[in-house]
Amino acid sequence: MDEPAIYNEKTLKLKALRVRRDILEMTAAAGSGHPGGSLSSVEILVTLYNGILKYNPTKPNMEDRDRMIFCKCHITPAIYSILARSGYFDPATLLTFRKLGSDLQGHPSRFHPKGIEMSGGSLGQNLSIAVGVALGLKTQRKPNRVYGLSSEGDLQEGQSWEAIMSAAHYHLDNLILFVDYNKYQIDGYVEKVMGVHPLDKKFEAFNWHTLVVEDGHNFKQLHDAISKALTFKDRPTVIICNTIKGKGISFMENQAGWHGRAPTRDELILALKELDNEEASINSSN
């Protein structure tokens, strides 16, 4: 597949900055949330929602849409931001995140806001659902694709590997799974908590097409991997994206403590200043 016509790296970088601002502002306003893993997933989501996924925010249930299944469900700041910035609902609503009466719960509900395919929270559970959705579409001979976004935490659950085995058994070439491989979780460094390395060899052993993106924040690398994945037949594909927990904010990067802590007002000011400087750098480039 050729790169989509909408692909423009500078535009995508600016959109990623907007999502990062949303994540910081939402969690700071709520006083809670999960900024670390939200920040590591930004480029994956921006890539998918700008020229890859087939969707229509004015017709969120259209029959021929692709299904985006979030397995990594605690990153609602990133999920809600990308949905709002893609037209599903008013971005002004984002600052109601985790507030009493808001549609924007700490974990996603399929009933609200629009654009959420499946409720979630328990690690590992939604990968099984993604496999079921892909199997249903394939059985009905429908061309829709299913995209999933997982994490190391999901892959520490036995249920995930049952789903991975099933996806290969049923030849689900309409399923592409992204792994936001940021190496940290709430309890610390993943390989010390419950190691999952080497993920590529494990997926290959389970008979998946396996691609590794060395820099999961590089739009060109992400587009190249997706373009290749869309040519594969007969088996599901995993795209393992090496990312950085807390990406984009110097004092949050590779710090497990930011898995589930919101920035204070002073920290928010510092973080937004870093993003402003990055935006100025992007705009001054050719």
The 8 nearest C-alpha neighbors of each residue, nearest first, counted from 0:
[[1, 226, 2, 229, 230, 227, 3, 225],
 [2, 0, 3, 226, 4, 223, 222, 227],
 [1, 3, 4, 0, 6, 222, 226, 223],
 [4, 2, 5, 6, 50, 1, 51, 0],
 [5, 3, 6, 2, 50, 7, 1, 49],
 [4, 6, 3, 50, 7, 49, 2, 10],
 [7, 5, 4, 3, 8, 2, 50, 49],
 [8, 6, 10, 9, 11, 5, 4, 12],
 [7, 9, 11, 10, 12, 6, 218, 219],
 [10, 8, 12, 11, 7, 13, 281, 282],
 [11, 9, 13, 7, 8, 12, 14, 6],
 [10, 12, 14, 8, 13, 9, 15, 7],
 [13, 11, 15, 9, 14, 10, 8, 16],
 [14, 12, 16, 10, 15, 11, 9, 17],
 [15, 13, 11, 17, 16, 12, 10, 18],
 [14, 16, 12, 18, 13, 17, 11, 41],
 [15, 17, 19, 13, 14, 18, 20, 12],
 [16, 18, 14, 20, 15, 19, 21, 13],
 [19, 17, 21, 15, 20, 16, 80, 22],
 [20, 18, 16, 22, 21, 17, 15, 38],
 [21, 19, 17, 23, 18, 22, 24, 16],
 [20, 22, 18, 24, 19, 23, 25, 80],
 [23, 21, 76, 19, 25, 20, 24, 77],
 [24, 22, 20, 26, 21, 25, 27, 19],
 [23, 25, 21, 27, 22, 26, 28, 20],
 [26, 24, 94, 28, 22, 27, 23, 21],
 [25, 27, 29, 261, 32, 31, 28, 23],
 [26, 28, 30, 24, 262, 261, 29, 25],
 [29, 27, 25, 26, 30, 24, 94, 96],
 [30, 28, 26, 31, 27, 97, 25, 96],
 [29, 31, 27, 261, 28, 26, 32, 262],
 [32, 30, 261, 29, 26, 260, 27, 33],
 [31, 33, 26, 259, 261, 260, 34, 105],
 [32, 34, 259, 258, 35, 74, 260, 37],
 [33, 35, 37, 36, 38, 258, 32, 22],
 [36, 34, 245, 258, 257, 244, 38, 37],
 [35, 37, 39, 38, 244, 34, 74, 258],
 [36, 38, 74, 34, 77, 40, 35, 39],
 [37, 39, 245, 246, 36, 35, 40, 41],
 [38, 40, 244, 36, 246, 243, 37, 245],
 [41, 39, 37, 38, 43, 42, 179, 44],
 [42, 40, 44, 43, 38, 39, 45, 15],
 [43, 41, 45, 216, 44, 40, 46, 15],
 [44, 42, 46, 41, 40, 45, 47, 215],
 [45, 43, 47, 41, 46, 42, 48, 40],
 [44, 46, 42, 48, 47, 43, 41, 49],
 [47, 45, 43, 44, 49, 48, 42, 218],
 [48, 46, 51, 44, 45, 52, 49, 43],
 [47, 49, 45, 46, 52, 44, 50, 51],
 [50, 48, 46, 47, 51, 45, 5, 52],
 [49, 51, 3, 5, 48, 52, 47, 6],
 [52, 50, 47, 49, 48, 53, 46, 3],
 [53, 51, 47, 48, 54, 65, 50, 49],
 [52, 54, 65, 64, 51, 55, 63, 50],
 [55, 53, 64, 52, 65, 56, 59, 61],
 [54, 56, 58, 57, 59, 53, 61, 64],
 [55, 57, 87, 59, 58, 86, 54, 114],
 [58, 56, 55, 59, 87, 86, 60, 54],
 [59, 57, 55, 56, 61, 60, 54, 64],
 [58, 60, 56, 55, 61, 57, 114, 113],
 [61, 59, 58, 62, 64, 55, 114, 63],
 [60, 62, 58, 63, 59, 64, 55, 54],
 [61, 63, 64, 60, 143, 65, 59, 58],
 [64, 62, 61, 143, 65, 142, 53, 141],
 [65, 63, 54, 53, 62, 61, 143, 66],
 [64, 66, 144, 143, 53, 145, 52, 54],
 [65, 67, 145, 146, 68, 64, 144, 116],
 [68, 66, 146, 147, 145, 69, 65, 116],
 [67, 69, 147, 129, 146, 66, 116, 70],
 [70, 68, 148, 71, 72, 147, 67, 125],
 [71, 69, 125, 149, 72, 148, 126, 68],
 [72, 70, 149, 69, 73, 150, 148, 74],
 [71, 73, 120, 74, 70, 119, 69, 106],
 [72, 74, 75, 106, 71, 120, 33, 105],
 [75, 73, 37, 72, 76, 77, 33, 36],
 [74, 76, 78, 77, 73, 79, 106, 72],
 [77, 75, 22, 79, 74, 78, 80, 37],
 [78, 76, 37, 80, 75, 79, 74, 22],
 [79, 77, 75, 81, 80, 76, 82, 74],
 [80, 78, 82, 76, 81, 77, 75, 83],
 [79, 81, 77, 83, 82, 78, 18, 84],
 [80, 82, 84, 78, 83, 79, 85, 77],
 [83, 81, 85, 79, 80, 87, 84, 78],
 [82, 84, 88, 90, 80, 87, 86, 85],
 [83, 85, 81, 86, 82, 80, 90, 87],
 [86, 84, 82, 83, 81, 87, 48, 56],
 [87, 85, 83, 84, 88, 56, 82, 89],
 [86, 88, 56, 83, 82, 113, 85, 114],
 [89, 87, 83, 86, 90, 82, 113, 112],
 [88, 90, 91, 92, 83, 87, 86, 93],
 [91, 89, 83, 92, 93, 88, 84, 80],
 [92, 90, 89, 93, 94, 95, 88, 83],
 [93, 91, 90, 94, 95, 89, 96, 88],
 [92, 94, 95, 91, 90, 96, 25, 80],
 [93, 95, 25, 96, 92, 28, 91, 24],
 [96, 94, 98, 93, 92, 101, 97, 103],
 [95, 97, 103, 94, 98, 93, 25, 29],
 [98, 96, 104, 105, 103, 29, 95, 99],
 [97, 99, 95, 96, 101, 100, 29, 104],
 [100, 98, 101, 97, 95, 96, 102, 104],
 [101, 99, 98, 102, 97, 95, 103, 104],
 [100, 102, 103, 98, 99, 95, 96, 97],
 [103, 101, 111, 104, 112, 100, 96, 95],
 [104, 102, 96, 101, 97, 105, 112, 95],
 [105, 103, 97, 106, 102, 107, 96, 101],
 [104, 106, 97, 75, 107, 103, 32, 73],
 [107, 105, 104, 73, 120, 72, 75, 119],
 [108, 106, 118, 119, 104, 109, 75, 72],
 [107, 109, 118, 110, 111, 117, 106, 115],
 [108, 110, 117, 118, 115, 116, 111, 107],
 [111, 109, 108, 112, 113, 115, 118, 117],
 [112, 110, 113, 109, 108, 102, 115, 103],
 [111, 113, 102, 114, 110, 115, 103, 109],
 [114, 112, 111, 115, 87, 59, 110, 88],
 [113, 115, 59, 116, 112, 87, 82, 56],
 [116, 114, 109, 117, 113, 112, 108, 111],
 [117, 115, 109, 114, 68, 67, 66, 118],
 [118, 116, 109, 115, 119, 108, 68, 69],
 [119, 117, 108, 109, 107, 116, 120, 115],
 [120, 118, 72, 107, 121, 117, 106, 125],
 [119, 121, 72, 106, 122, 73, 118, 107],
 [120, 122, 124, 119, 123, 72, 125, 70],
 [123, 121, 153, 124, 120, 152, 156, 70],
 [122, 124, 153, 159, 156, 158, 126, 125],
 [125, 123, 126, 122, 127, 121, 128, 158],
 [124, 126, 128, 70, 127, 123, 129, 119],
 [125, 127, 129, 128, 124, 70, 123, 159],
 [128, 126, 162, 130, 125, 129, 124, 131],
 [127, 129, 125, 131, 126, 130, 132, 124],
 [128, 130, 126, 132, 131, 127, 68, 125],
 [131, 129, 133, 127, 128, 132, 166, 134],
 [130, 132, 128, 134, 129, 133, 135, 127],
 [133, 131, 135, 129, 134, 130, 128, 136],
 [132, 134, 130, 136, 135, 131, 145, 137],
 [135, 133, 131, 137, 132, 136, 138, 130],
 [136, 134, 132, 138, 133, 137, 131, 139],
 [135, 137, 139, 133, 141, 138, 134, 140],
 [136, 138, 140, 134, 139, 135, 141, 133],
 [137, 139, 135, 140, 136, 134, 141, 133],
 [138, 140, 136, 137, 141, 135, 134, 142],
 [141, 139, 137, 138, 136, 142, 135, 143],
 [140, 142, 136, 139, 143, 137, 138, 63],
 [141, 143, 144, 140, 136, 137, 63, 173],
 [144, 142, 65, 141, 63, 64, 145, 136],
 [145, 143, 173, 65, 174, 66, 142, 146],
 [144, 146, 66, 174, 65, 133, 67, 173],
 [145, 147, 67, 175, 176, 174, 68, 66],
 [148, 146, 176, 68, 69, 67, 177, 175],
 [149, 147, 177, 69, 70, 176, 178, 71],
 [148, 150, 178, 70, 71, 177, 153, 179],
 [151, 149, 179, 178, 153, 152, 71, 180],
 [150, 152, 154, 153, 180, 155, 195, 149],
 [151, 153, 155, 150, 154, 122, 184, 156],
 [154, 152, 123, 122, 150, 151, 155, 156],
 [153, 155, 151, 156, 152, 159, 150, 123],
 [154, 156, 152, 153, 151, 157, 195, 193],
 [157, 155, 154, 158, 123, 153, 159, 122],
 [158, 156, 159, 160, 155, 161, 154, 123],
 [157, 159, 161, 156, 160, 123, 162, 124],
 [160, 158, 123, 162, 157, 161, 156, 154],
 [159, 161, 163, 162, 157, 158, 164, 154],
 [160, 162, 158, 164, 159, 163, 165, 157],
 [161, 163, 127, 165, 159, 160, 164, 166],
 [164, 162, 160, 166, 165, 161, 159, 167],
 [163, 165, 161, 162, 167, 166, 205, 160],
 [166, 164, 168, 162, 167, 163, 161, 169],
 [167, 165, 163, 169, 171, 168, 164, 130],
 [166, 168, 170, 165, 169, 164, 234, 206],
 [167, 169, 165, 166, 170, 164, 171, 234],
 [168, 170, 166, 167, 171, 165, 134, 234],
 [171, 169, 234, 167, 233, 168, 172, 166],
 [172, 170, 235, 173, 234, 166, 169, 174],
 [171, 173, 235, 234, 233, 174, 232, 170],
 [172, 174, 144, 171, 145, 133, 235, 175],
 [175, 173, 145, 235, 172, 171, 146, 144],
 [176, 174, 236, 146, 237, 235, 147, 145],
 [175, 177, 147, 237, 146, 148, 238, 236],
 [178, 176, 148, 238, 237, 239, 147, 149],
 [177, 179, 149, 239, 150, 180, 240, 148],
 [178, 180, 150, 240, 181, 40, 149, 242],
 [181, 179, 241, 178, 242, 240, 182, 150],
 [180, 182, 242, 243, 244, 183, 179, 241],
 [183, 181, 189, 180, 188, 184, 151, 244],
 [184, 182, 188, 189, 187, 181, 255, 244],
 [185, 183, 187, 186, 255, 189, 188, 258],
 [184, 186, 258, 187, 255, 256, 183, 259],
 [187, 185, 184, 192, 255, 188, 183, 189],
 [186, 188, 255, 184, 183, 185, 189, 192],
 [187, 189, 183, 191, 190, 182, 192, 184],
 [190, 188, 192, 183, 182, 191, 194, 193],
 [189, 191, 194, 193, 192, 188, 195, 196],
 [190, 192, 189, 188, 193, 194, 187, 186],
 [191, 193, 189, 190, 188, 194, 187, 186],
 [194, 192, 190, 191, 189, 195, 155, 188],
 [193, 195, 190, 189, 196, 191, 192, 155],
 [194, 196, 197, 198, 193, 190, 155, 151],
 [197, 195, 198, 194, 190, 199, 201, 200],
 [196, 198, 199, 200, 195, 201, 194, 202],
 [199, 197, 196, 201, 200, 202, 195, 239],
 [198, 200, 202, 201, 197, 203, 209, 211],
 [201, 199, 203, 198, 202, 197, 204, 196],
 [200, 202, 204, 198, 203, 199, 205, 197],
 [203, 201, 205, 204, 199, 207, 200, 198],
 [202, 204, 206, 200, 207, 205, 201, 199],
 [205, 203, 201, 206, 202, 200, 207, 199],
 [204, 206, 202, 203, 207, 164, 201, 167],
 [207, 205, 203, 204, 167, 202, 208, 234],
 [208, 206, 203, 235, 236, 202, 209, 205],
 [207, 209, 236, 235, 237, 234, 203, 206],
 [210, 208, 237, 207, 236, 203, 238, 199],
 [209, 211, 238, 239, 237, 212, 224, 208],
 [212, 210, 239, 238, 240, 213, 209, 199],
 [213, 211, 240, 214, 215, 239, 241, 220],
 [212, 214, 241, 211, 215, 240, 220, 242],
 [215, 213, 216, 241, 212, 217, 242, 240],
 [214, 216, 240, 242, 241, 217, 212, 213],
 [217, 215, 42, 214, 218, 242, 43, 41],
 [218, 216, 220, 214, 215, 219, 221, 42],
 [219, 217, 221, 220, 222, 216, 8, 42],
 [220, 218, 222, 221, 217, 223, 8, 224],
 [219, 221, 223, 217, 218, 222, 224, 212],
 [220, 222, 218, 224, 219, 223, 225, 217],
 [223, 221, 225, 219, 224, 220, 226, 218],
 [222, 224, 226, 220, 221, 225, 219, 227],
 [225, 223, 227, 221, 222, 226, 228, 220],
 [224, 226, 228, 222, 227, 223, 229, 221],
 [227, 225, 0, 223, 229, 224, 228, 222],
 [226, 228, 224, 225, 229, 230, 223, 231],
 [229, 227, 225, 230, 231, 226, 224, 236],
 [228, 230, 226, 227, 231, 225, 0, 232],
 [231, 229, 228, 227, 232, 226, 0, 225],
 [232, 230, 228, 229, 172, 227, 233, 234],
 [231, 233, 172, 234, 230, 235, 229, 170],
 [232, 234, 170, 172, 171, 231, 235, 167],
 [235, 233, 170, 172, 171, 167, 232, 207],
 [236, 234, 172, 171, 174, 207, 167, 175],
 [237, 235, 208, 175, 207, 209, 176, 228],
 [236, 238, 176, 209, 175, 177, 239, 210],
 [239, 237, 210, 177, 211, 176, 240, 209],
 [238, 240, 211, 178, 177, 212, 237, 210],
 [241, 239, 215, 212, 179, 180, 178, 242],
 [242, 240, 180, 215, 214, 213, 181, 212],
 [243, 241, 181, 215, 180, 39, 240, 214],
 [244, 242, 181, 246, 39, 253, 245, 252],
 [243, 245, 253, 39, 35, 181, 252, 246],
 [244, 246, 35, 252, 251, 38, 39, 243],
 [247, 245, 243, 39, 38, 252, 244, 248],
 [248, 246, 249, 245, 252, 38, 274, 19],
 [247, 249, 251, 250, 246, 270, 252, 245],
 [248, 250, 251, 252, 247, 246, 270, 245],
 [249, 251, 248, 252, 254, 245, 270, 253],
 [252, 250, 245, 248, 249, 254, 257, 253],
 [251, 253, 245, 244, 246, 254, 249, 250],
 [254, 252, 244, 243, 255, 245, 251, 183],
 [253, 255, 256, 252, 251, 257, 244, 245],
 [256, 254, 187, 257, 258, 183, 185, 184],
 [257, 255, 254, 258, 185, 260, 259, 187],
 [258, 256, 35, 260, 255, 259, 254, 251],
 [259, 257, 35, 185, 33, 256, 255, 260],
 [258, 260, 33, 257, 32, 34, 261, 256],
 [261, 259, 257, 31, 258, 33, 32, 262],
 [260, 262, 31, 26, 27, 30, 32, 263],
 [263, 261, 27, 266, 267, 264, 260, 26],
 [262, 264, 266, 265, 267, 27, 261, 30],
 [263, 265, 267, 266, 268, 262, 27, 28],
 [264, 266, 268, 267, 263, 269, 262, 270],
 [267, 265, 263, 269, 262, 268, 264, 270],
 [266, 268, 264, 270, 265, 269, 262, 263],
 [267, 269, 265, 271, 266, 270, 272, 264],
 [270, 268, 266, 272, 267, 271, 265, 273],
 [269, 271, 267, 273, 272, 268, 248, 266],
 [272, 270, 274, 268, 273, 269, 267, 275],
 [271, 273, 275, 269, 270, 274, 268, 276],
 [274, 272, 276, 270, 271, 275, 277, 269],
 [273, 275, 277, 271, 276, 272, 278, 270],
 [276, 274, 272, 278, 277, 273, 271, 279],
 [277, 275, 279, 273, 274, 278, 272, 280],
 [276, 278, 274, 280, 275, 279, 281, 273],
 [277, 279, 275, 281, 280, 276, 274, 282],
 [280, 278, 276, 282, 277, 281, 283, 275],
 [279, 281, 277, 283, 278, 282, 276, 284],
 [282, 280, 278, 284, 283, 279, 277, 9],
 [281, 283, 279, 284, 280, 278, 285, 9],
 [282, 284, 280, 281, 279, 285, 278, 277],
 [285, 283, 281, 282, 280, 279, 9, 278],
 [284, 283, 282, 281, 9, 280, 8, 10]]
